[in-house]
Amino acid sequence: MSEIYFDNAATTKTSESAAKVAFDVMTSFYGNPSSAHAKGLEAEHILKKARAQVLSALGYTAKDGTLLFTSCGTESNNTVFFGVYQALGKRKNNIVISDSEHPSVENCARELEKKGVQVRRIPTKGGKLELDFAEKAIDDKTMLVSCMLVNNETGAVYDIKALDSIRKRKAPEAYLHTDAVQGFCKLPCSLSALGADFVSISGHKIHAPKGVGGLFIKKGVRLPCRMFGGGQEVGLRSGTENLAGIAAFGTSCEEFMHEKQKILNTIKELNSELRKNLYEICPYVLINSKDEAAPHILSISVPGIRSEIMLRFLSERGIFVSAGSACSSKNADNRVLSNFGLDDKRADSTLRISFSKYNTKDETLTLAKAIDEGNKSLIHTV
């Protein structure tokens, strides 16, 4: 049975070129970048090349700031929240986030609330930031404003530049952070245009291996060290670098940049094709994602069938989608979909389909037919 993978917002297949680079580093260029001998210098060159590749994909150069390699987007987000709190928490008492953040931001905010920090959450109903709320929430006691670029469950694209404008007017000392894990290499805009002081990204969302991520830190912005040791990664994240993963991440970024417009066009076409197929074959399916959402994520609801039931039905046929974010789908938490505006029944019947360059239009037709088959055969459970 052939497999159809539509869960690319959770993770992507590692590309052959990224896997080859990782293998080559592990077997041939295995020196420690901190070693002073030739093998170490060879590894250091690979590290520098990868850093430049990722910076370029972000729209930055080394002159614009520092790219800190991390293990994942979650680590990058944690580094920002607890680093900013350590730096400014004695003088500032609130942070501002959206009410639809990834758990790695929402749960950082909850931990800071336990320490007495006031957390103000900007409503995002319908996939749009309520900027009037942000105007009132951001003030001279704000230490951090954080908002994801693309929502991982609905594909909603949030107006980070507008937040930057408010932040600069109302709280010029506050930092601006964006979790761009779902937006990196998926939108036509350059992330350097957003105005953020911190940008979190992850490799396994763009066909690099799991276990490598990044945090861009704008020039002039300082974070306190939270991991002590040999002083790697400009002293902010000591420990020998995951060179194989980092080199593969750089390769994936370069691949994306070489064919970015082609990939974006392909994914947009796949999104449109699936919408059309669902309309023709499954007219009862409700489309949650707005037309202006990022095209690589399409949120739908199949009324009357719990998402876990439909997901299992599709999985048994070799079709893989998500019942929501892979980071929260095992927990009964419809926070993001509820804040988006879905009632509990609709949220409980929601599937997330996410595309990559490896998907085809024929696969969208197969998916639509399978959903219709499931709708006809499954007992309604919502």
Secondary structure, DSSP 8 states (H G I E B T S, - for coil): ---EE-BTTT-----HHHHHHHHHHHHTS---TT--SHHHHHHHHHHHHHHHHHHHHHT--GGGEEEEEESSHHHHHHHHHHHHHHHHTTT--EEEEETT--HHHHHHHHHHHHTT-EEEEE--GGG---HHHHHHH--TTEEEEE--SB-TTT--B--HHHHHHHHHHH-TTSEEEEE-TTTTTTSSS-GGGS--SEEEEEGGGTTS-SS-EEEEEETT------S-SS-TTTTTS-S---HHHHHHHHHHHHHHHHSHHHHHHHHHHHHHHHHHHHHHH-TT-EE-S-TTS-TTEEEEE-TTS-HHHHHHHHHTTTEE-BSS-TTTTTS---HHHHHHT--HHHHHTEEEEE--TT--HHHHHHHHHHHHHHHHHS----
